[in-house]
């Protein structure tokens, strides 16, 4: 049984290596995929502060759109008016906490269970 498997493998390898185009493509295709995907996703892994700009237009002058715009203004006021929030932002920049890393900084509490 093992001899048959080895013979089949040897035959397939000989057929494969006779086709130079297949040999080249087996190495070029993954390289091109890595190159294209790393370029396409390069902005995803940069650290630093990247603001997201949202253009809002209230064309119908409706109450729901006005409420959403008001809430967006309140979020900006919250971010810049509270001293605690400003302190965290300064600490984030000073200690280079960005992306998911910022949310992983925590300390474990020791607790005992009484049964």
Buried (B, 14 or more C-beta within 10 A) or exposed (E): EEEEEEEEEEEEEEEEEEEEEEEEEEEEEEEEEEEEEEEEEEEEEEEEEEEEEEEEEEEEEEEEBEEEEEEEEEEEEEEEEEEEEEEEEEEBEEEEBBEEEEEEEEEEEEEEEEE
